């Protein structure tokens, strides 16, 4: 039977972070992105250079996406980059 060493997983991210702000939330999305970038670069982790923290620090967490509208008022979302393995947060106005 395989025995594993005990690990503390409190602060280890399970995936990269991505933010997609829709048109009504572009300004708020930029502010959230600026906050995350500054917060994550200042935060110190013992394992920051570990493979599990790959993608933890980025220049931006905003994902390139478009939301075109049809004449009927319906819309569709087009994500312009790969988001595999990411935690995505969609910022929408209500």
C-alpha positions in Angstrom: 0.0 0.0 0.0 1.2 3.5 -0.9 1.8 5.8 2.1 1.9 9.6 1.5 3.7 12.2 3.5 1.4 14.6 5.3 1.1 17.9 3.4 -0.5 21.1 4.4 -2.8 22.1 1.6 -4.3 25.3 3.0 -2.8 27.8 0.6 -1.9 25.7 -2.4 -4.0 26.7 -5.5 -5.6 23.8 -7.4 -5.6 25.8 -10.7 -4.8 29.1 -12.3 -7.1 32.1 -11.9 -9.0 33.8 -14.7 -11.4 36.7 -14.8 -13.9 37.5 -17.6 -15.6 40.8 -17.0 -18.6 41.4 -19.2 -19.2 44.8 -20.8 -21.0 46.3 -17.9 -18.2 45.3 -15.5 -15.1 46.2 -17.4 -14.0 48.9 -15.0 -14.6 46.8 -11.9 -12.8 43.9 -13.6 -9.8 46.1 -14.2 -9.8 47.2 -10.5 -10.1 43.6 -9.3 -7.3 42.5 -11.7 -5.0 45.3 -10.5 -5.6 44.3 -6.8 -4.9 40.6 -7.5 -1.7 41.3 -9.4 -0.4 43.6 -6.6 -1.6 41.2 -3.8 -0.1 38.1 -5.3 3.3 39.6 -6.1 3.6 40.9 -2.5 2.5 37.7 -0.8 5.4 35.4 0.3 5.1 31.6 0.1 7.8 29.1 1.0 6.8 27.1 -2.1 6.4 30.0 -4.5 8.8 28.5 -7.0 7.2 25.1 -6.8 5.3 23.6 -9.8 2.0 23.7 -7.8 2.2 27.5 -7.9 2.7 27.6 -11.7 0.6 30.5 -12.9 0.0 31.9 -9.4 1.7 35.3 -10.2 0.7 36.8 -13.6 0.8 40.3 -15.2 -3.0 40.1 -15.6 -5.7 37.6 -14.7 -8.1 39.0 -17.4 -9.1 36.5 -20.0 -9.5 37.7 -23.6 -13.2 37.1 -24.4 -15.9 38.6 -26.6 -19.7 38.6 -26.1 -21.4 39.5 -29.4 -25.1 40.2 -29.5 -27.5 39.0 -32.2 -30.3 41.1 -33.6 -32.8 39.2 -31.4 -30.9 40.4 -28.3 -29.4 37.0 -27.5 -25.7 36.7 -27.0 -22.9 34.2 -27.2 -19.6 34.0 -25.5 -16.3 33.5 -27.3 -13.2 32.8 -25.2 -10.1 33.6 -27.2 -7.6 31.7 -25.2 -7.3 28.3 -23.5 -8.8 28.2 -20.0 -8.2 24.5 -19.3 -7.5 23.8 -15.7 -8.4 27.4 -14.6 -10.8 28.7 -12.1 -12.9 31.2 -14.0 -14.8 34.1 -12.5 -17.4 35.8 -14.7 -18.1 39.3 -13.6 -21.6 40.4 -14.7 -23.9 43.3 -13.9 -27.4 42.5 -12.8 
